[in-house]
Amino acid sequence: MIVVADTSPLNYLALIGEIELLAVLYQKVLIPGEVLRELQQEQTLMRQGDGVKPLAASFT
């Protein structure tokens, strides 16, 4: 199954340390460019954790 991810679910999965769950549940996760830009913003929750680069590399 392929899923298109929005900012909020990605943010909160990363915040609780469960971002890898996406790879378990879905064959492919697509992250639209605008969502990626939102995740890279300074105030985004993901920026406080591991950062967005591993996520973008793994799921786009």
PLY file of the C-alpha trace (Angstrom):
ply
format ascii 1.0
element vertex 60
property float x
property float y
property float z
element edge 59
property int vertex1
property int vertex2
end_header
0.00 0.00 0.00
1.15 3.53 -0.77
0.29 6.43 1.53
0.67 10.18 1.10
1.73 11.70 4.42
0.66 15.01 5.89
2.76 17.08 8.31
0.96 16.44 11.60
1.06 12.61 11.61
4.74 12.63 10.63
5.51 15.18 13.32
3.85 13.27 16.10
5.16 9.86 15.06
8.69 11.31 15.17
7.99 13.00 18.50
7.00 9.71 20.15
9.85 7.82 18.47
7.62 5.70 16.23
8.42 7.06 12.76
9.65 3.58 11.73
6.05 2.39 12.06
5.41 3.86 8.61
7.86 1.44 7.00
6.18 -1.47 8.80
2.66 -0.49 7.74
3.22 0.82 4.22
5.18 -0.25 1.18
5.84 3.35 0.19
5.31 6.70 1.93
5.11 9.78 -0.28
5.87 13.16 1.27
4.76 16.11 -0.88
7.28 18.94 -1.25
5.19 21.37 0.78
4.96 18.88 3.66
8.73 18.40 3.57
9.22 22.17 3.71
6.87 22.39 6.70
8.80 19.63 8.47
12.04 21.52 7.92
10.74 24.73 9.54
12.33 25.72 12.82
9.11 25.57 14.86
8.20 22.08 13.66
8.26 19.41 16.37
10.45 17.09 14.29
13.21 19.69 14.31
13.48 19.23 18.08
14.24 15.52 17.71
16.31 13.60 15.18
15.62 16.03 12.36
13.89 15.58 9.06
16.74 14.30 6.85
16.55 10.62 7.91
12.79 10.70 7.37
13.08 12.27 3.93
15.80 9.83 2.88
13.85 6.81 4.10
10.38 7.56 2.82
10.51 9.68 -0.33
0 1
1 2
2 3
3 4
4 5
5 6
6 7
7 8
8 9
9 10
10 11
11 12
12 13
13 14
14 15
15 16
16 17
17 18
18 19
19 20
20 21
21 22
22 23
23 24
24 25
25 26
26 27
27 28
28 29
29 30
30 31
31 32
32 33
33 34
34 35
35 36
36 37
37 38
38 39
39 40
40 41
41 42
42 43
43 44
44 45
45 46
46 47
47 48
48 49
49 50
50 51
51 52
52 53
53 54
54 55
55 56
56 57
57 58
58 59
